[in-house]
Structures are given as structure tokens and as C-alpha cells.
Amino acid sequence: MCAVLVVDDSAMIRLMLREYLNKGGLEVVEAIDGVAAIEQIRSHPPDLVITDIVMPRMNGYELCRWIKSDPQMKCIPVMMCTTKNEEFDRYWGLKQGADAYISKPYCPSEMIKAVKYLLEQSSCQV
């Protein structure tokens, strides 16, 4: 089973994503910010990371740069899922190395579709 790390400081967002992803047949682990995410990634690298951008301690841009700059972790796909929906935000997120960028609110079926696509591209069998 593919594992998805959901990184968001909102417990409600983490719960909603967990429910959507579990229904899609995915295992979900959670972190409340980039610092906690790095601890999770180091101990149990996920198959995909979904991260918010605006979080305390370490934001999603910084987390994405950390993942993509680490030779052992850079193959992990990163999806940014955020309320920051301006074109510049999307550009900057992709410039940091994100593989996908989805704005909140999103359609759950579109989220699952994007997640499964990224997992297939990284050779994780959903």
C-alpha cells in the first residue's frame, strides 16, 4: 500500500485528507509542519507528500526545497495543497520543486486523481 504524508497545521484539513485518501486505498501519515514532516520522512519515507504552504516553524516551500535537495529523498513527489491561489503562488511552488499544486477548496475526486497520477509516475502501485 502506498503511503502519503499529509503536512498541514490544521487538524480539520488533515482529517479530511485522511478520509479522502483512505477511501482511495492509501495509507496516510500526518505531520503538523515542515519540521515534524522531516522527522517522519527520515524515519519512514512516504511515497508522496501533500503539504500546505503557510505553517509554523517550517513552511511548505522550505519543506519542498529540503526534500528536492536531498539526493535520497528527491524522488518523493510533492504536492502543494494551499489556499494561496494566485498565479505567482503556483509559479513559486513549482519553482521550489513541487510536482503538483492544488488550491483549496478542491474537489475530492480531483485530489484523488492527482495523487494517484503522481504515485503512478513514481512507480508506487495504488
N, C-alpha and C positions, 0 to 999 in steps of 0.2 A: 504494500500500500504506500502511495506517495504521501510524504509529509510536507505540510505547508506551515510556515511560521508567520503568524499574524502579529504585526507590531503596531500597536495603537495605544494611546494613553486613555482612551475611552473604553470603559468596561462594556458599555452597550454595543459599541461597534464591534469589539472583539467577539461578543456573544452572537451577534447577528451573523458575522462572517463565519464563525464556528458552525452555526446551524446550517447555513447555505453550503459550506464546503463538506460537512459531514454527510448531508443529503446527496452530494455529488460523489460520495465514496472516498473522500480524502481524510487523512489523519491531520488534526490541527494541534499545533502547539502555540503558545502565546507569550508575548513579551510586552511590557508597558512602555518601553522606549528603546532607543538605539543601544544604550549601554547593556540593558538586560538582553537585548537581541544578540549582541556579540557573545555574551556568555553562553546563550543557547546554541548559537551557531558553532562555537568552538567545541562544545561538548557533544552535540548531536546535529551535524549539518543537515538542514532540511533540503528538500528537493526544489522548493520555491519560497521566496519571501514576499509577503504583501506588507507594505509599510505606509503609514501615514507620513506626512512631512512635518507638521508642527507638533513637536513633542518636547518635554523637558529633557535635560541632560544631554541628549544627542538626537538631533533631528533626522528625518528620513533621508535628506540629501547626504549628510555625513555618513549615515549607515550604508547607503548605497555606494558611496565612494570607497568606504572601508572594504566592503565585500568585493567590489570590482578591482581593487588594487592588490588584493591578496591572491597570490598565484594558486593557492589550493581552493579558494572559495569563489573565484571569479566566474566559474561556470554555473553558479547558482543563479537562476533567473530572479530578477527583482521587479515587482510590480508596485508602482506608487498608487495609492488609493487615498485621495485627499479632497478637501473642499476647495483647495486652491485650483481654480479652473480657468484662469487666464491663459492665453496662448503662450506668454512668456514663461509661466509656471511649468507648462507642459514641455516647452523647449528646454528649460533649465533641468528638469527632472531627467529627461532623456540624455542631456549633455553629461549628467553625473554618472550615466551608465545604466539607467533603468531600462528594462526590456519592454515595459508597458506602463501606461499612465491612464488611470481611470479616475474621473471626477465623481465625488459624492454630491448628490444621491445618484446611485447607479441602479440599473435593472439587475436583479439577482441572476437571471438566466444569462445575461451578457457577461457578468462577472465570472460565472462558472465556465462559460465558453472560453473566455480569455485565459483563465487559469489552466484549463485542460489543454489549450493550444500551447501555452508556454511549457507545460510539463511534457507534452509530446515532443516538442522541439528539443528538449533536454534529455530525451530518451527515458523518461520515467513513465512506466505503464500505469495508466489510470484505470 
